[in-house]
Amino acid sequence: MRDEKGKITVKSVWQWLRSDTGKKYSFFIFYFFFFLVLIIFLNMPKEMSSNNEEENNVLSLPFKSIKIENENYNFKLTIKNNLEELNYKVQKENKEFFLTNDNNNDKFNLLLEDGKLKSSDDKSFIINPDLINIFELKRIIKAGTLKSEVKFPASNEYEYNYEIPSSKLGEILEEEIESLNINKIVIHTTKDKDIKTIEIDITDFMNQMEINKLSKDNEGKIDTNIQNNKEEKEVETKTEELKYTSFLVKIDYGEIYE
């Protein structure tokens, strides 16, 4: 297999394969390389599909949130329902969120632990804190259905409209909700498709939460007289009456891009 100088070259290999000795081994060499290529080929689709799956997960949302995820920043939070309107200034510093109510200077401190936002001062917030957690918001949006995408020619900005049933929203927020009624999410972006505002209509979700609360408050009560029966009927009537005719949450990240 070596040439006159004792070196292995393409020419010397070729001459050896054409020799009687080489022809005896060529059969085994051919099938060795055949099965080697076959094994590599069979493994390629798995690697490619895995890479494509990871790529799809990254690109599954048509807008970007990287600035919101990585930076300390300030943003505005508005919670509006038929009972009240609350406006908060929110300051994010690393894993802490400091909320100050513009109306009465009421303050809340939230801490990000294991991907979840929790109260760090034992005060109950009006909504589930994870509704302002960008990582959970992305999970919510991914679990929803994109209904429309609008581009505004004047500003080149975008609007995305999603819908998600209360049951799916409850799964992500770790609440037991059976309702299939729809909650709506509207995302406005900059022309570069960075998230600018998120508006969430969670009217049905909040009503279901109220119904669950009433049910738990009256769970285990035993009727012993007519008065109790009357009270139970009053409770049943209350659960059928919706507390909220509207419940809207708006998060405005506009200051990040100023």
N, C-alpha and C positions, 0 to 999 in steps of 0.2 A: 504493500500500500504506500510505501515511501518512494520518493524519486531517487535519482542518482546521488543527490546531495544528502539523502537521509531525511528529507523533510516531507511532511504530509501536505499535499496541495489538492486542489479540486481536480486537476488533471490526473494526479496519481491515484486518487480515489476512483475516478471514472474508469481508468485503465484496469484497476483491480476488480471493479464490478463486472467488467467485460471478460475477465479471465475465468477459467473453469472454477477456481476456488471461490471467486467472488460471486459467481452465479449460484453456488450452493447456498450462500448466506443471504443473497438478495431477497429471497422469499420472506425470511424472518425479519429482515431490516424493513422491508416494505410494510408488513403488518404492524411492526412496532410503531412506526411513524403514523400509520393509518389510525390505530387505536389511540395514540397520543393526541392527534388532532381532533378525533371524535370526542374524547373526554373533555378537552378544552372547549370545544364547540357546545357540548351539552351543558357545561357550567356557565357559559356566557349569558344565556337568557335570564338565569336566576340573578346574577349580579346586575345585569342591566335593568331588570324589572325592579330590583331592590333600590337601585339608584333612582329610577324613574319615580318610584313610590315616595322616596324621600324628597325628591324635587317637587312632586305634586303637592306634598304636605306643606312645603315652604311656600309654594306659589298658589295655594288653594284660595287665598283671598286676593281680590283684584286691587288691593290698596296696601299701603305700607304703614307700619306702626313703630318702626325702629327708633325714632326720636323719642317717642313716648315711653318705650321700654327701657332705654338706656340712660336717660338724662334726669337730673333733678330739675323740677320745673313748677310753675304755678298754673292752675287752670280754674275755670268757673264751673260750678255745679248748680243747676236749677232743678228743684223738685216741685212740681205743680200738680195739684189735684183739685177736686171740687170743694175741698175743705180749706185749703191754705196754699200759699206759695212760699217756698223757702229758697233763699239764695245763699250759696256758700262760696267763699274763697278757699281754695285748696292749695296747700303747699306740700309738695312731695320732696322729701330729703332721704335719699337712699331707700330704705324699706319702711319709712314712716310717712303717714299722711296726716297733716294737721288741717282740720276743717274749722272755719270760722263763719258763723251765720251773720250775714250783713244786716239782718233785721234786728236781732237782739243780742249779738255778740256771743251766742251760745257756741261752745267749742267741743269738738270731738277729736280724739286721737286714735288713729287706726294703724295697725302694724301688720306688715306682710310676713306671714310665717307659713312655710311649706306650700307656697303658691296661693294661699288664701289670705284675705284681708279680715282681720279681727279687731274688735275694740280693745284698746290697751288701757282704758280707764273705767271699764265695767258700765259704760253707758250704752243704752240701746239706741241704735240709729233707726231712722224712720224706714229705710230700705235695707235690703241685704247689702253689706259693704262691698261684696264682690261685684256688684253692678257698676262700680267705678274702678275695678281692677282690670287693667288692659288685657292681662293674660286670660282671665276668665271671660271677658267680653269677646275676645277672639274665639274662644271655645263656643260661646253662645251663638255668635254669628255663623261659625262653621256648621253648627247644628241646625241652623235655620235654612230657609230657601230663598235664594235670590230671585226677586220678582221683577225687578227692572233696574236698568242702568241708564243714567241721563248725563250727557255732557252739555255744559252751558257754553255756547259759542263765544259769548262776550268775554268771559273770564277764563275759559278753558278748564274750569273746575268740574268736579264730578259729583253725582249723587247716586247712592246705591240704596235700594229698598229691599229689606228682608222681612220675612215672616217666620215666627217660631211658635209652636203650640205651648201652652202653659205646662203641659206634662214634661216636655223636653227641657224647658227652662228650669223646671223644678229639679230634674235629674242633675243638672250642672250645679245648681245652687243648693243641692242636698235638701230639698223640700219635697214632701210627698204630695204631689198634685196629679189628679187624674184628668183634669179638663183638657180637651183638645181645642179649645177656643184659641184664637190667634192673638199674639202680641206682635207689634210692628217695630222694626228698627230702621232708622234712616241714618246713613253715614254720608257726611259731606267731606270732600277732600280738597286739597290744593290742586293746582294744575299738574304738580308732580306726583299726585296720588298719595300724598301723606294725609293721614286722618286729621281733619280739622275739627269736626263736631260729630258727636253721636247722640241721636235722639231716640229714646226708647218709650214706646207706649205699652206699659205693663198693667193696664187697667184690669184685665181679666186675672192675671197672675195675682195681683194684690187683693182682689175680691176673693179668690180661692184661698188665699192665706188667711183672710179674715174669717171665712167660713170654717176652715180647719181649726182656727183658734177658738171659735165659739163651740165647736164640737168637743174639743179637748177640755174646755172649761166646764162643760156639763156632762162629761163622761163619768160613768159610775154612779150617778145619782139615782136613788130608788124612790119611786112614787109611793107615798104612804097615805096620802089623803087627796081630796079634791083640789085643794089649793096647789099642791105640787103638780097635779095634772094640768092645771090652768097655766102654771109657770112654764111647764114644758112646751105647751102649745105656743106660748109667747116666744120662746126661744126658737122654735121651728119657724115661726113667722119671720123672725129677725134674720135667720140664715138664708131665707129666700129673698130678702131685700138686700140689694147690692149696696155696699157702703160707698163705693166710688163710681161716679159716672165717668170720670177720667182720672188717669194717673200717669203723668209724663215725667221722664227724667232726661235732662239735657246736660251733656258734658261738652264744654267748650275749651279746646286746646289752642285757640287762636294765638295766645300770647307766645307760644313756642316759636312761631314763625315770624314774629315781629322783629 
